[in-house]
Amino acid sequence: MTSPDAANQQKPFDRYWRVRRTLPHRYGKPCRILIRGKMNSCMIEFQDGYRTITSRWSVRKIKPQTVSKDNEEEAPQGPDPALLDS
């Protein structure tokens, strides 16, 4: 098994914590997978350096931002807030 420190410093924080029941203060926070194990387990690291071993069901991939071809600005994500007020 390789050390989780050496090769993983270059990995991006491309996942987020999706469970509110365990570690509720970390809900929605970016993280990265350091090591994937057997039986659907993995070691993850948050941006502040906190590490934990959990199920891979507890993390989800962050969807990439879509870019408009017209003016290279980010396309809106989700519904228009003006429509939610009515």
Secondary structure, DSSP 8 states (H G I E B T S, - for coil): ---TTTGGGG----EEE--SSSSGGGTT-EEEEEEE-STTEEEEEETTS-EEEEEGGGEEE-----B-TTTS-B---SS-HHHHH-
